[in-house]
Amino acid sequence: MNTSASAPVIYREYLRPSINTIIAIALIWPTIWLTVFPWDVNLGGWIGLVLELVAYAFAFAKAPSIVVTAEFLSVGDVAIPRSELGTAVALAGTPARLARGPELDPKAFVLFRGTNQTLVRVPVVSASDPTPYWLFSSRSQESLAAALNG
């Protein structure tokens, strides 16, 4: 993503791993330890610890972020010029559930976080882009929509 390093950031949100992901990673150590226990008690503990730390590092390093500058919107590794976007809408509750499910267009760009039930939908108004809209999770959907519309 080359979104001009000189452009000031208007909004930034880091989509950290969910608590479910953290708990699942925490189960690596005891699983490895119990698997290797019959052969070597200490070896299983150390291997499990190293693998767990690597998994945590990977989960946090690969977690997507949302960045809004004056010129671009980037979600994860994908960026789009703001000139090609329409008015952003914050969704929560039933409208968010419908947008994620029965009303979802298969051509839309999506990035969902399972434990985050609030979304932002931004229509793509570019005639050359077949993507009808971007739909992605945000913990601060109102602030993000305001940053995109401002």
C-alpha positions as CSV (number, residue, x, y, z in Angstrom):
1,M,0.0,0.0,0.0
2,N,1.5,3.3,-1.1
3,T,-0.7,5.9,0.4
4,S,1.7,8.8,0.4
5,A,3.8,8.9,3.6
6,S,3.4,12.7,3.9
7,A,-0.4,12.6,4.2
8,P,-1.5,13.1,7.8
9,V,-3.7,10.4,9.3
10,I,-7.2,11.5,10.1
11,Y,-8.4,8.2,11.7
12,R,-6.6,5.0,12.7
13,E,-8.0,1.9,14.2
14,Y,-6.1,-1.3,14.9
15,L,-8.4,-4.4,14.8
16,R,-6.7,-6.5,17.5
17,P,-7.2,-10.2,17.8
18,S,-10.4,-11.2,19.5
19,I,-10.5,-12.7,23.0
20,N,-11.5,-16.0,21.4
21,T,-8.3,-16.0,19.3
22,I,-6.2,-15.2,22.4
23,I,-7.9,-18.1,24.4
24,A,-7.3,-20.5,21.4
25,I,-3.7,-19.5,21.2
26,A,-3.3,-20.0,25.0
27,L,-4.3,-23.6,24.5
28,I,-1.2,-24.3,22.4
29,W,1.2,-24.6,25.4
30,P,-0.8,-27.2,27.4
31,T,-1.6,-29.2,24.2
32,I,2.0,-29.5,23.2
33,W,3.1,-30.2,26.8
34,L,0.6,-33.0,27.2
35,T,1.5,-34.4,23.8
36,V,5.2,-34.6,24.5
37,F,4.9,-35.4,28.3
38,P,5.3,-39.2,27.9
39,W,8.8,-38.6,26.4
40,D,10.2,-35.6,28.1
41,V,8.4,-33.3,30.6
42,N,10.7,-30.3,30.0
43,L,11.0,-30.5,26.3
44,G,7.2,-30.4,25.8
45,G,6.9,-27.3,28.0
46,W,9.6,-25.4,26.2
47,I,8.3,-26.3,22.7
48,G,4.8,-25.4,23.7
49,L,5.9,-22.0,25.1
50,V,7.9,-21.1,22.0
51,L,5.1,-22.1,19.7
52,E,2.6,-20.1,21.8
53,L,4.7,-17.0,21.7
54,V,5.2,-17.3,17.9
55,A,1.4,-17.7,17.5
56,Y,0.8,-14.5,19.6
57,A,3.4,-12.6,17.7
58,F,1.9,-13.7,14.4
59,A,-1.7,-12.9,15.4
60,F,-0.9,-9.4,16.6
61,A,1.5,-8.6,13.7
62,K,-1.1,-9.7,11.1
63,A,-4.1,-8.0,12.6
64,P,-5.5,-5.5,10.1
65,S,-5.8,-1.8,10.7
66,I,-8.1,0.9,9.3
67,V,-6.4,4.1,8.2
68,V,-8.1,7.2,6.8
69,T,-6.0,10.0,5.3
70,A,-7.1,13.0,3.2
71,E,-6.4,10.9,0.1
72,F,-7.0,7.3,0.9
73,L,-9.0,4.7,2.9
74,S,-7.0,1.6,3.7
75,V,-8.5,-1.5,5.4
76,G,-5.9,-4.2,6.0
77,D,-3.6,-4.4,3.0
78,V,-6.1,-2.8,0.6
79,A,-6.4,0.9,-0.2
80,I,-8.8,3.0,-2.3
81,P,-8.7,6.7,-3.1
82,R,-11.3,8.6,-1.1
83,S,-12.4,10.4,-4.4
84,E,-13.9,7.0,-5.5
85,L,-16.0,6.6,-2.4
86,G,-19.5,7.8,-1.5
87,T,-21.0,8.6,1.9
88,A,-20.0,6.2,4.7
89,V,-22.8,4.7,6.8
90,A,-22.3,3.3,10.3
91,L,-24.3,0.1,11.0
92,A,-25.1,-1.5,14.3
93,G,-27.7,-4.0,15.5
94,T,-30.2,-5.4,13.0
95,P,-29.0,-3.3,10.0
96,A,-25.4,-4.6,10.6
97,R,-26.7,-8.2,10.9
98,L,-28.7,-7.8,7.6
99,A,-25.7,-6.2,5.8
100,R,-23.5,-9.1,6.9
101,G,-26.0,-11.7,5.9
102,P,-29.0,-11.6,3.5
103,E,-28.3,-8.2,2.0
104,L,-24.6,-8.8,1.4
105,D,-23.5,-8.4,-2.3
106,P,-21.0,-11.1,-3.3
107,K,-19.0,-8.5,-5.2
108,A,-18.5,-6.3,-2.1
109,F,-15.1,-5.9,-0.4
110,V,-15.5,-7.2,3.2
111,L,-13.4,-7.5,6.3
112,F,-15.3,-8.9,9.3
113,R,-14.1,-9.5,12.9
114,G,-16.3,-12.2,14.4
115,T,-16.6,-10.6,17.8
116,N,-17.3,-7.1,16.5
117,Q,-20.9,-6.6,15.6
118,T,-20.7,-3.0,14.3
119,L,-19.8,-2.2,10.7
120,V,-19.2,0.7,8.3
121,R,-20.5,0.5,4.7
122,V,-18.9,2.8,2.1
123,P,-20.2,2.8,-1.5
124,V,-17.7,2.8,-4.3
125,V,-18.8,5.4,-6.9
126,S,-16.0,4.8,-9.5
127,A,-17.4,3.6,-12.8
128,S,-14.3,1.5,-13.5
129,D,-14.5,-0.5,-10.2
130,P,-17.0,-3.4,-10.2
131,T,-17.0,-3.4,-6.3
132,P,-20.3,-1.9,-5.2
133,Y,-19.2,-1.1,-1.7
134,W,-16.8,-1.8,1.1
135,L,-18.2,-3.3,4.3
136,F,-15.9,-3.8,7.3
137,S,-15.9,-4.1,11.0
138,S,-15.1,-1.2,13.3
139,R,-15.3,-0.8,17.1
140,S,-15.9,3.0,16.6
141,Q,-18.2,3.0,13.5
142,E,-19.7,6.4,14.2
143,S,-16.2,8.1,14.5
144,L,-14.9,6.3,11.4
145,A,-18.0,7.2,9.3
146,A,-17.6,10.9,10.4
147,A,-13.9,10.8,9.5
148,L,-14.7,9.5,6.0
149,N,-17.6,11.9,5.4
150,G,-15.8,14.9,6.8
